[in-house]
Amino acid sequence: MKFKIITVIILLILLVVFALQNADIVHIKLWFWSVQIPGVLLILVSVSAGIIIGMISLSIGSKKSGRAPEPEPEKSDKKDSSVNNFFE
């Protein structure tokens, strides 16, 4: 579990650094619609939309299969070196 939290924190830091370094105004055109917004805003809105869409699709997928998400297994004091426990 600590590995997941550390990975998420590192990815969020990289996202913020990337967004802040691309703060220039971006011109967006879509058919007859045109807008100019800061690149930071575009990056953060795009990532947020992707996360929301991913969460919704996972939610719909678990409902269609008719099963609830699996609960996390209880941890034991034993150290297991299997690949399955690498990401916990």
C-alpha positions in Angstrom: 0.0 0.0 0.0 2.9 2.4 0.8 4.2 1.8 -2.8 0.9 2.9 -4.3 0.8 6.1 -2.2 4.4 7.0 -2.9 3.8 6.4 -6.7 0.7 8.6 -6.7 2.5 11.4 -4.8 5.4 11.3 -7.3 3.1 11.3 -10.3 1.1 14.2 -8.9 4.4 16.2 -8.3 5.5 15.5 -11.9 2.0 16.6 -13.2 2.2 19.9 -11.2 5.8 20.6 -12.4 4.8 19.8 -16.0 1.7 22.0 -15.8 3.5 24.9 -14.3 6.3 24.8 -16.9 3.6 25.0 -19.6 1.9 28.2 -18.4 1.8 29.9 -21.8 -1.5 30.8 -23.5 -2.8 28.0 -25.7 -5.2 28.7 -28.6 -7.8 26.0 -29.0 -10.0 25.7 -32.1 -12.9 23.2 -32.5 -15.1 23.7 -35.6 -16.6 27.2 -35.1 -15.5 27.5 -31.5 -12.2 29.2 -30.5 -10.7 30.0 -27.1 -7.4 31.0 -25.5 -6.6 29.6 -22.1 -3.4 29.0 -20.1 -1.7 25.7 -20.7 -1.8 24.9 -17.0 -5.5 25.0 -17.0 -5.8 22.8 -20.1 -3.4 20.2 -18.7 -5.1 20.0 -15.3 -8.7 19.9 -16.7 -7.6 17.2 -19.2 -6.1 15.0 -16.5 -9.0 15.6 -14.2 -11.5 14.6 -16.9 -9.5 11.5 -17.7 -9.5 10.4 -14.0 -13.2 11.0 -13.7 -14.0 9.1 -17.0 -11.7 6.2 -15.8 -13.5 6.0 -12.5 -16.9 6.0 -14.1 -15.9 3.3 -16.6 -14.6 1.1 -13.8 -17.7 1.7 -11.8 -19.9 0.7 -14.8 -17.8 -2.3 -15.6 -18.1 -3.7 -12.0 -21.9 -3.2 -12.0 -22.3 -5.0 -15.4 -20.3 -8.0 -14.2 -22.7 -8.2 -11.2 -20.0 -8.3 -8.6 -18.8 -5.9 -6.0 -15.2 -4.7 -6.0 -13.0 -7.2 -4.1 -12.0 -6.0 -0.6 -8.3 -5.8 0.2 -6.9 -8.9 1.8 -5.7 -8.7 5.4 -2.0 -8.4 5.9 0.0 -10.9 7.8 3.3 -10.4 9.6 5.0 -12.9 7.2 7.2 -11.5 4.4 6.2 -12.9 1.1 8.5 -12.4 -1.9 6.0 -13.3 -4.6 5.3 -11.0 -7.5 1.7 -10.5 -6.4 2.7 -8.7 -3.2 5.2 -6.5 -5.0 2.8 -3.6 -5.4 1.3 -3.7 -1.9 
